[in-house]
Every structure is written in structure tokens, then in C-alpha cells.
């Protein structure tokens, strides 16, 4: 517990240190964090709980959002009481510091206490070092991250530890089911891990491993109750066959899994031996998928099933987090290395230590580490196809880091190998690996040439996601603004305006506007005419696509009039819709 308290003290000290910078950090944070803040404001401002549309993107209809109100409610539980004490703007800044820090404290307790029960206090220290030093994991719990990924990671990590801790198996199974259902209600990104955990326990039961049957008897009924309740709690219609949220298709998969894992438990006397039990599970899974085909078949193409092929191609080729490892290595090798090298180092070293200690590990420890390796390897495999899937390794990697510390603790104090082992441990920490990456990448891969900003703007000027740029936009009368993809959420969060572009797959038009429109005059005319935009705004300090660069250079069509200064970082152009229509826009 003292180790956990020390880690929590570090988190709280970071929150205090971050608080004065929260306003600046919020301008530079991820699009999803800003959109989450906008969604919370809209709900608190009177938008219905079940209505998650964002009406300020492509107004007046808005765009459908696949996000959960449960995260909004959690954030609001911090924001609303704070707003009673300080003005709302200050309350929001406090909230974007407190909310991720609070989740980080919960993560510390889950990882620290869970690892301590499995491998002891030294391993708990090692596990928490991984959590606190791996940028990919720690970054999701650092202010001002209020997006939903940290909630999903916390739930999946809790489910993993609840699946491997000894004793009270039925209670732990039920709690793991609730954590699983909540993670699915928030989003489906952790679905592979959440399916792997009960599947592994079912295989343990097939081989008559102690406690597995009781865990499944707690897990199955609890998931059958919690998942539908959480679905109805935020989407009351059972007719919504969405593939990207907790909806009937996912419930059908859950029901198939529940039946397939519970029947061998309930019929254990009739199904004796692993072959019969595994065979029964395979048959039941096949039967369940066949019976569920009417609701599952539309989802076979994945969450982008309803997205037109041309927009899907843009998402898969232009959005960094959707790129594969083979694509990233030629574009952003540093990002690829930072995402994959720290977990790879821990995986390799922890596998070696586990193999060396295997004969001295208890059955519970072996089972826990086997599941952790399966989760980490599954996450690594998926990450090779989409780099954002590195989050799938988050539940398991701290425990594997704990194995390294546990192995060090097994060395006799007088052993010659303690000092070399300590040096290896220090070199294997994610921070050490990440610090070495720029040197390694610079030697191994030639970096792509940097793209210069528009003429007349120094390279240091950079982003337009600044208070000054947003204040300039806020002076305009309430309008619909066209912007590139990564400016849309910033404009929503810091101005009263509506926008035409946002990076959310349920609106192919908003996606296309932000990515394809700046590439040619024809595309821009289509985007401006369809969205009825009043102004076009471009950032002169950021790399520009061909037609945007032409506009920034001053080559304007008759239907655009510049209203900002020639040397302004944020270039603002008034759109003359009448002239645009006369120019032949659709």
C-alpha cells in the first residue's frame, strides 16, 4: 500500500504542477479531448441524455457521435460541484486536471495492489514504474486527457486482475463482468482483450484448473445482466444496429460467449475432459454466430461499414493512428518506435525471466502471467496493422514489468549478477527506451523532409491552436466556419461558431471536408457549397495542401474575400455563396 501511496503522491504532484498550464495544454490537446469537453457542455446546457449528436458540426442537422454519456457523467460529477465554487471556465480547467489524475490514481491501486497479491511488493513497484514511465500508457492519464480511452484501459486492467487473483472467484468474476460491460458501453476499442480474458478462463476450466468454474459462474450471469442494462441506459432503442458501440450486434457476441463458456461448466459431469469441453465450446460458438448472422453480417466490414469507400480510404491512409507499422516506418519512424519498442523490450525480457523462474512460480502466478503474455502478444499483433491498438497491451504490460522486478528480487544479495541485472532493469524502463529512440531512429531510418509553412510566416509560428488565434475567430459574428480537420474541434471548444470538418467516422462528409477539400479548387467548392459555410479559415503556420497553399499565397477566386491581415497566422476568408453558386459549385 505504501508503494501505491507513493505513486499516487507523484500523480497528485504532477496535477498540481500542471494546473497553471492547463489552459495552454487544453489548446494543444487531442481532438477527442476537446470534443468531449464540448459534449459535456452541451449535455449540461440542456441537450438530452440520449441525444449525443453534435449539432455544431455541419449544422443544422449535425453529426452522429458514437460516444458514451457515462464518461460525460463522470466528468460532470467533478465539473458541476467545482462550478459552485469557482466560475465555470476555471471549473473546466480544474476538471481537465482532476479527472485524468483521479483515473490515474484508480489505475495505480488496481495495478499496485493486484501485482502485490500475485508477485509481492517489489513486483508491484516494477509494475507501477512501467505505468508511470511508458508514454503511451501514462499519457492517457495525464492532464488534460478527458477522452474515453483511459476509462477503457482502467476497466480492462481491472478485468484482467480480477481474472487471475486467487480466492472469491465468483465475486471476482461478477466484478470483472461489470468492468467488461462498462468498458464496452464506453467504447469497443478494448474488445479483443475483453473477449480473450473469459476465453482463457474457459480453457482453464476445460483442463479442470481450480477456481475457473466458479469464476465463469460469476462472470456469465453478471455480464448478461450488466451489458444490456448499460446499453439501454444510454441508447434505449434495441433497433439501432450500430457496429461501433454497445448495441445488439455486440450483445449477440456477448450472449454467444456467455452460453459457450457456461454450458461446459453446467454440464461438467457429462462433458469430462478437455477435448469434450473445448469441442462443446467451439460448436456453441459456431451455432451462436450462425444464429446471430442477421445482426452480425452488417458488421463484418468493421466499424467503417457505413463509410463510403473513398472516405474510408482517406481515413485508413491519412489518419496517423489508423496506419500500420509498415506504413508508419516510412512516414513517422520515431512515433512507431515510441509506440512499439518499450513494450517489445518488456515482453522479451519478461519472457526470459518468466522462463527462468517458471519452476519456482505457483500455479496462480503461472496462470496470471500466461494470460498477461497472451493479452500483450494479441495487442502487439493487432498494433502491426493499426498503431492505435497498442492500447490493447496496456492491461498486461505493467504486470509483465513487475515480473522483471520480481526476478531481480530472486537473486541472492551476494550474487555477482545483481548489479548487471539492476542496470538491465534501468535500461528497460520505458523512459530509458524512449530516450534512446531518437538516436536509434536517426541511425536506422532516413527522416522525411519537413514541410514548410506558408510564405511570410516563420516556422516557429506553428500551430493556430492558440488563445490569440481563437480570440480572432471569436470576433466574427456567429457563423459556420470551414477549416481543415484538426482545427474543427478547437473552434468548437473556444468559439461560439459551428464548423464543417471533424474527424469522426459517422460523418463521412465532415471527414471529407477536412481532408480532401484543401487538395483542389473543385473539392473546396463542393465542401463550401454543401456546408453553406460563411467563412473559410486556414492556418498559415501549418503545412498546407495544394489548393490551401494557393489560397495562402494570395491567389483567391472571386467567391473568397480575405478579411484578416496579410501577415496574420490565422487567415480568414469570407465566402460569397452567391458567387460560389455562379462559379458552378454543385
C-alpha positions in Angstrom: 0.0 0.0 0.0 2.9 2.4 0.7 4.2 1.9 -2.8 0.7 2.8 -4.2 0.6 5.9 -2.0 3.9 7.0 -3.2 2.8 6.6 -6.8 -0.4 8.5 -6.1 1.7 11.3 -4.5 3.6 11.5 -7.7 0.4 11.8 -9.7 -1.0 14.4 -7.4 2.2 16.4 -7.5 2.1 16.3 -11.3 -1.5 17.5 -11.2 -0.6 20.5 -9.0 2.4 21.3 -11.3 0.2 21.0 -14.4 -2.7 23.2 -13.1 -1.1 26.6 -14.0 -0.5 25.3 -17.6 -3.9 23.6 -18.0 -5.3 26.4 -20.2 -2.4 26.2 -22.6 -2.3 22.4 -22.6 -6.1 22.3 -23.5 -5.5 24.2 -26.7 -2.9 21.7 -27.8 -4.5 18.5 -26.6 -6.1 15.8 -28.8 -9.2 16.5 -30.9 -11.2 13.9 -28.8 -10.4 15.7 -25.5 -11.8 19.0 -26.9 -14.8 17.3 -28.4 -15.5 15.5 -25.1 -15.5 18.9 -23.4 -17.9 20.3 -25.9 -20.2 17.2 -25.5 -20.2 17.7 -21.7 -21.1 21.4 -22.1 -23.9 20.6 -24.4 -25.4 18.0 -22.1 -25.1 20.2 -19.1 -26.6 23.0 -21.2 -29.8 21.0 -21.8 -29.1 18.5 -24.6 -30.9 15.2 -23.9 -29.0 12.4 -22.3 -29.9 10.0 -25.2 -29.1 12.6 -27.8 -25.3 12.6 -28.4 -25.4 14.4 -31.8 -23.0 17.3 -32.3 -25.2 19.9 -33.8 -22.4 22.5 -34.4 -20.7 20.3 -36.9 -22.5 20.6 -40.3 -25.5 22.5 -38.8 -28.4 22.4 -38.5 -28.6 18.6 -38.7 -25.3 18.0 -37.0 -23.3 14.7 -37.0 -23.9 11.4 -35.1 -21.4 10.7 -32.4 -20.7 7.1 -31.1 -19.6 8.3 -27.7 -20.9 7.3 -24.3 -22.8 9.6 -21.9 -21.3 7.6 -19.0 -18.0 9.3 -19.5 -19.8 12.7 -19.7 -21.5 11.9 -16.4 -18.2 11.1 -14.7 -16.6 14.3 -15.9 -19.7 16.3 -14.9 -19.6 14.8 -11.4 -16.3 16.7 -11.0 -17.2 19.8 -13.1 -20.6 20.6 -11.6 -19.5 20.8 -7.9 -16.5 22.8 -8.9 -18.7 25.3 -10.7 -20.4 26.0 -7.4 -17.1 27.2 -6.0 -15.4 29.0 -9.0 -16.5 30.4 -12.3 -17.2 27.8 -15.0 -14.1 28.5 -17.1 -11.9 27.9 -14.1 -14.0 24.8 -13.1 -13.4 23.3 -16.6 -9.6 23.8 -16.3 -9.7 22.2 -12.8 -11.8 19.3 -14.2 -9.4 18.5 -17.1 -6.7 18.2 -14.5 -8.6 16.3 -11.8 -10.5 13.8 -13.9 -7.5 12.1 -15.6 -5.5 12.3 -12.3 -8.3 10.6 -10.5 -8.4 7.8 -13.0 -4.6 7.5 -12.8 -5.0 7.0 -9.0 -7.5 4.2 -9.5 -5.1 2.7 -12.1 -2.3 2.8 -9.5 -4.5 0.9 -7.0 -5.5 -1.7 -9.5 -2.0 -2.4 -10.8 -0.2 -1.9 -7.5 -2.5 -4.0 -5.2 -3.1 -6.6 -7.9 0.6 -7.1 -8.7 1.4 -7.2 -5.0 -1.0 -10.0 -4.3 0.4 -12.0 -7.2 4.2 -11.4 -7.0 4.9 -9.2 -4.0 5.8 -5.6 -3.3 9.0 -5.4 -5.4 7.0 -6.6 -8.4 4.3 -4.0 -7.6 7.0 -1.3 -7.7 8.2 -2.5 -11.1 4.6 -2.6 -12.4 4.0 0.9 -11.3 7.3 2.1 -12.8 6.0 0.8 -16.2 2.7 2.6 -15.8 4.3 5.9 -14.8 7.1 5.9 -17.4 5.6 4.4 -20.6 4.5 7.5 -22.5 1.7 5.7 -24.4 0.1 4.4 -21.2 0.9 7.3 -18.8 -0.1 9.9 -21.5 -3.7 8.7 -21.5 -3.9 9.5 -17.8 -2.2 12.9 -17.9 -4.0 16.3 -17.8 -5.8 17.4 -19.9 -6.8 13.9 -21.3 -10.5 13.6 -20.7 -11.2 11.3 -23.7 -12.7 7.8 -23.1 -9.6 5.7 -23.7 -8.3 6.0 -20.1 -11.6 4.7 -18.8 -11.5 1.8 -21.1 -7.9 0.9 -20.1 -8.8 1.1 -16.4 -11.8 -1.2 -16.9 -9.8 -3.7 -19.0 -6.9 -3.7 -16.5 -9.3 -4.3 -13.6 -11.0 -7.2 -15.5 -7.5 -8.8 -16.2 -6.5 -8.7 -12.5 -9.9 -9.9 -11.4 -9.5 -12.9 -13.7 -6.2 -14.0 -12.1 -6.4 -13.1 -8.4 -6.9 -16.1 -6.1 -9.9 -16.6 -3.9 -13.5 -15.3 -4.1 -13.6 -16.4 -7.7 -17.4 -16.0 -8.2 -17.3 -12.4 -6.8 -14.2 -11.5 -8.9 -15.9 -13.0 -12.0 -19.0 -10.8 -11.4 -16.9 -7.7 -10.9 -14.9 -8.5 -14.0 -18.1 -8.7 -15.9 -19.3 -5.3 -14.7 -15.9 -3.8 -15.7 -16.2 -5.5 -19.1 -19.7 -4.2 -19.7 -18.7 -0.7 -18.7 -15.7 -0.7 -21.0 -17.9 -1.9 -23.9 -20.5 0.8 -23.1 -17.8 3.4 -23.2 -16.3 2.1 -26.5 -15.3 -1.1 -28.3 -11.6 -0.4 -28.6 -10.7 -3.0 -25.9 -13.0 -5.7 -27.3 -10.2 -8.2 -28.3 -8.8 -8.1 -24.7 -12.2 -8.3 -23.1 -13.0 -11.4 -25.2 -9.6 -13.0 -24.6 -10.0 -12.9 -20.8 -13.1 -15.1 -20.3 -11.9 -17.3 -23.2 -8.7 -18.0 -21.3 -10.6 -18.8 -18.1 -12.9 -21.1 -20.1 -9.8 -23.0 -21.4 -8.6 -23.3 -17.8 -11.9 -24.8 -16.9 -11.6 -27.3 -19.8 -8.4 -28.6 -18.1 -10.1 -28.6 -14.6 -8.0 -25.8 -13.2 -9.2 -24.8 -9.7 -11.5 -21.8 -9.4 -12.2 -21.4 -13.2 -15.7 -22.8 -13.0 -16.7 -20.5 -10.1 -15.3 -17.5 -11.9 -17.3 -18.3 -15.0 -20.4 -18.8 -12.9 -20.0 -15.3 -11.5 -18.9 -13.7 -14.9 -21.6 -15.1 -17.3 -24.8 -14.1 -15.4 -23.3 -10.7 -14.4 -22.4 -9.8 -17.9 -25.8 -11.0 -19.2 -27.4 -8.5 -16.8 -24.9 -5.6 -16.9 -24.3 -5.3 -20.6 -28.0 -4.9 -21.7 -28.7 -2.5 -18.7 -25.7 -0.3 -19.7 -26.8 -0.3 -23.3 -30.3 0.7 -22.5 -29.0 3.3 -20.1 -27.5 5.3 -23.0 -29.3 4.0 -26.1 -32.8 2.8 -25.3 -33.7 1.6 -28.8 -32.9 -2.0 -29.5 -33.3 -1.3 -33.2 -30.1 0.6 -33.5 -27.8 -1.9 -35.2 -24.6 0.1 -34.9 -21.3 -1.8 -35.1 -19.2 0.8 -33.3 -21.0 0.9 -29.9 -22.6 -1.5 -27.4 -25.6 -2.4 -29.4 -27.5 -5.6 -30.4 -24.6 -6.9 -32.6 -22.2 -6.7 -29.6 -24.8 -8.1 -27.3 -25.2 -11.1 -29.7 -21.5 -11.7 -29.5 -21.6 -11.5 -25.7 -24.6 -13.9 -25.5 -22.7 -16.4 -27.7 -19.7 -16.2 -25.4 -21.7 -16.5 -22.2 -23.5 -19.6 -23.4 -20.4 -21.2 -24.9 -18.4 -20.8 -21.6 -21.2 -21.6 -19.2 -22.6 -24.8 -20.8 -19.3 -26.8 -20.2 -19.4 -25.6 -16.6 -23.1 -26.6 -16.0 -22.7 -29.9 -17.9 -19.3 -30.7 -16.3 -20.3 -34.2 -15.3 -21.4 -35.1 -18.8 -18.5 -33.3 -20.5 -15.5 -34.8 -18.9 -12.0 -33.9 -20.2 -10.6 -31.0 -22.2 -11.5 -32.4 -25.6 -15.2 -32.6 -25.0 -15.4 -29.3 -23.2 -13.4 -27.4 -25.9 -15.4 -29.2 -28.6 -18.6 -28.1 -27.0 -17.4 -24.5 -26.8 -16.4 -24.5 -30.5 -19.8 -25.9 -31.5 -21.7 -23.5 -29.4 -19.7 -20.5 -30.7 -20.3 -21.6 -34.3 -24.0 -22.1 -33.6 -24.3 -18.7 -31.8 -22.6 -16.9 -34.7 -24.9 -18.6 -37.2 -28.0 -17.7 -35.3 -26.7 -14.1 -34.9 -25.8 -13.7 -38.5 -28.8 -11.3 -39.2 -27.4 -8.7 -36.8 -23.7 -9.5 -37.2 -23.4 -9.6 -41.0 -23.6 -5.8 -41.5 -20.6 -5.5 -39.1 -18.3 -7.9 -41.0 -16.7 -4.9 -42.7 -15.8 -3.4 -39.4 -16.8 -0.1 -37.7 -16.4 1.8 -41.0 -19.0 -0.4 -42.7 -21.3 2.6 -43.5 -18.5 4.9 -44.6 -18.2 5.3 -48.4 -15.1 3.6 -49.9 -13.4 6.9 -50.9 -13.7 8.4 -47.4 -12.7 5.0 -45.8 -9.5 5.2 -47.9 -8.8 8.7 -46.6 -9.3 7.5 -43.0 -7.0 4.5 -43.5 -4.3 6.4 -45.3 -4.3 9.9 -43.8 -5.2 9.3 -40.1 -2.0 8.5 -38.3 -3.5 6.3 -35.6 -5.1 4.1 -38.4 -1.8 3.4 -40.1 0.0 0.1 -40.0 3.6 -0.4 -38.8 4.8 -0.9 -42.4 3.2 2.4 -43.4 4.5 4.3 -40.3 8.1 3.2 -40.7 8.5 5.4 -43.8 6.5 8.3 -42.5 6.9 8.6 -38.8 9.5 6.1 -37.7 10.0 7.9 -34.4 6.3 7.5 -33.5 6.4 3.9 -34.5 9.4 3.2 -32.3 8.0 5.1 -29.3 4.8 3.0 -29.6 6.3 -0.4 -30.0 9.8 -0.6 -28.7 9.1 -0.1 -25.0 6.5 -2.9 -24.9 8.7 -5.1 -27.0 11.7 -4.7 -24.7 9.5 -5.6 -21.7 7.9 -8.5 -23.5 11.2 -10.0 -24.4 12.9 -9.5 -21.1 9.8 -10.6 -19.0 9.6 -13.8 -21.2 13.2 -14.6 -20.4 12.7 -14.0 -16.7 9.5 -16.0 -16.6 11.1 -18.9 -18.3 14.0 -18.9 -15.8 11.6 -18.7 -12.8 8.9 -21.0 -14.2 9.7 -23.9 -11.9 9.6 -21.6 -8.8 6.3 -19.9 -9.7 3.0 -21.0 -8.1 0.1 -22.2 -10.3 -1.7 -18.9 -9.7 1.4 -16.9 -10.8 1.8 -19.1 -13.9 -1.8 -18.6 -14.9 -1.7 -14.9 -14.4 1.5 -14.5 -16.4 0.2 -16.7 -19.2 -2.9 -14.5 -19.6 -0.7 -11.4 -19.4 1.5 -12.7 -22.2 -1.5 -13.6 -24.3 -3.0 -10.1 -23.9 0.3 -8.4 -24.7 1.0 -10.5 -27.7 -2.5 -10.1 -29.1 -2.2 -6.3 -28.6 1.2 -6.3 -30.4 -0.2 -8.3 -33.3 -3.1 -6.0 -33.8 -0.8 -3.0 -33.5 1.1 -4.1 -36.5 -2.0 -3.4 -38.6 -3.2 -0.3 -36.7 -0.8 1.5 -34.4 -3.6 2.7 -32.1 -4.1 -0.9 -31.0 -1.0 -0.5 -28.7 -3.6 0.4 -26.1 -4.6 -3.3 -26.1 -1.3 -4.1 -24.3 -2.0 -1.6 -21.5 -3.7 -4.0 -19.1 -0.9 -6.6 -19.3 2.3 -4.6 -19.7 2.6 -3.3 -16.1 2.3 -6.9 -14.7 5.0 -8.1 -17.1 7.2 -5.2 -15.9 6.5 -6.4 -12.4 8.0 -9.8 -13.4 11.3 -8.1 -14.2 11.5 -6.6 -10.7 10.3 -10.0 -9.2 13.1 -11.8 -11.0 15.7 -9.3 -9.7 14.4 -9.9 -6.2 15.0 -13.6 -6.5 18.8 -13.1 -7.0 20.8 -13.6 -3.8 22.1 -10.4 -2.2 25.7 -11.6 -2.6 25.2 -12.6 -6.3 27.6 -11.1 -8.9 24.6 -10.7 -11.2 22.7 -8.2 -9.1 24.5 -5.1 -10.4 24.2 -6.2 -14.1 20.6 -7.1 -13.6 19.9 -3.7 -12.0 21.5 -2.0 -15.0 19.3 -4.0 -17.4 16.2 -3.1 -15.3 17.1 0.6 -15.6 17.8 0.4 -19.3 14.5 -1.5 -19.9 12.3 1.1 -18.3 10.0 2.8 -20.9 11.6 6.2 -20.2 15.1 4.9 -20.9 14.0 3.1 -24.1 12.1 6.2 -25.3 15.1 8.5 -24.7 17.3 6.2 -26.8 14.8 6.1 -29.7 15.8 9.4 -31.4 19.4 8.2 -31.6 18.4 4.7 -32.9 16.0 6.0 -35.4 18.4 8.6 -36.8 20.9 5.9 -37.4 18.5 3.4 -38.9 16.0 5.4 -40.9 16.3 8.5 -43.1 13.9 11.1 -41.9 11.4 12.6 -44.4 11.9 16.2 -45.3 10.0 18.7 -43.3 7.2 20.7 -44.9 7.5 24.5 -44.6 4.6 26.7 -43.6 3.1 29.4 -45.9 5.4 32.2 -47.1 5.8 35.1 -44.8 5.2 33.0 -41.6 8.3 31.9 -39.6 8.5 28.1 -38.9 8.3 28.7 -35.2 4.9 30.3 -35.6 3.5 26.8 -35.9 0.0 25.9 -34.7 -3.1 28.1 -34.8 -4.4 26.3 -31.8 -3.7 29.3 -29.6 -5.8 31.7 -27.5 -4.9 34.6 -29.8 -6.0 32.8 -32.9 -9.3 31.6 -31.4 -9.9 35.1 -30.0 -9.6 36.5 -33.5 -12.1 34.0 -34.8 -14.4 34.7 -31.8 -14.7 38.3 -33.0 -16.7 37.2 -36.1 -20.5 37.1 -35.9 -21.8 33.6 -35.1 -21.1 31.7 -38.3 -20.3 28.3 -39.9 -16.6 28.1 -40.5 -14.8 25.8 -42.9 -11.5 24.6 -41.5 -9.1 21.8 -42.0 -9.7 18.6 -40.0 -7.6 19.3 -36.9 -8.9 22.9 -36.3 -12.6 21.9 -36.2 -12.8 20.8 -32.6 -10.6 23.7 -31.3 -13.0 26.1 -32.9 -16.0 24.3 -31.3 -14.3 24.4 -27.9 -13.1 28.0 -27.8 -15.5 30.0 -30.0 -19.3 30.1 -30.5 -19.0 29.1 -34.1 -20.1 26.0 -36.0 -17.7 24.0 -38.2 -17.8 21.9 -41.3 -15.0 19.4 -40.5 -14.4 16.9 -37.7 -12.5 13.6 -37.5 -15.4 11.3 -36.7 -16.2 8.4 -38.9 -20.0 8.5 -38.6 -19.9 11.7 -40.7 -18.1 10.9 -44.0 -18.9 14.4 -45.2 -17.2 16.1 -42.2 -14.2 13.8 -42.6 -14.0 14.5 -46.4 -14.4 18.3 -45.9 -11.3 18.4 -43.6 -9.0 16.1 -45.6 -10.0 16.3 -49.3 -11.4 19.8 -49.8 -8.0 21.6 -49.4 -6.5 19.5 -52.2 -8.2 21.1 -55.2 -10.5 24.1 -56.1 -13.2 21.7 -57.2 -13.2 19.9 -53.9 -13.2 23.2 -52.0 -16.2 24.5 -53.9 -18.1 21.3 -53.2 -17.3 21.4 -49.5 -18.2 25.1 -49.1 -21.4 24.8 -51.1 -22.7 21.7 -49.4 -22.0 23.0 -45.9 -23.2 26.6 -46.6 -20.1 27.9 -44.8 -19.9 31.6 -44.1 -16.1 31.8 -43.7 -13.1 29.7 -44.7 -10.2 29.7 -42.2 -6.7 28.4 -42.8 -3.7 28.3 -40.6 -0.7 29.8 -42.3 1.8 28.3 -39.9 1.0 24.7 -40.7 1.8 22.6 -43.7 -0.8 23.2 -46.4 -2.3 21.0 -49.1 -2.1 22.2 -52.7 -5.2 24.4 -53.0 -4.9 25.7 -49.4 -1.3 26.7 -50.2 -2.5 28.5 -53.3 -5.1 30.5 -51.2 -2.5 31.3 -48.5 -0.2 32.6 -51.3 -2.9 35.2 -52.2 -4.4 33.5 -55.3 -8.1 33.9 -54.4 -11.1 33.0 -56.5 -13.9 35.6 -56.9 -16.0 34.0 -54.3 -13.5 34.4 -51.5 -12.5 37.7 -49.8 -9.7 37.9 -47.2 -10.8 39.7 -44.0 -7.7 39.0 -41.9 -4.4 40.7 -42.2 -1.9 39.6 -44.9 0.6 38.5 -42.2 -1.9 37.0 -39.8 -1.3 33.5 -38.7 -5.0 32.7 -38.9 -6.2 33.6 -42.4 -9.9 34.3 -42.6 -11.8 34.5 -45.9 -15.5 35.4 -46.3 -17.4 33.0 -48.6 -19.7 34.6 -51.1 -22.2 31.8 -51.6 -24.0 33.6 -54.5 -20.7 33.9 -56.5 -19.8 30.4 -55.5 -23.0 29.1 -57.0 -22.4 31.1 -60.1 -18.9 29.6 -60.4 -20.6 26.2 -60.9 -20.4 24.7 -57.4 -22.8 21.7 -57.0 
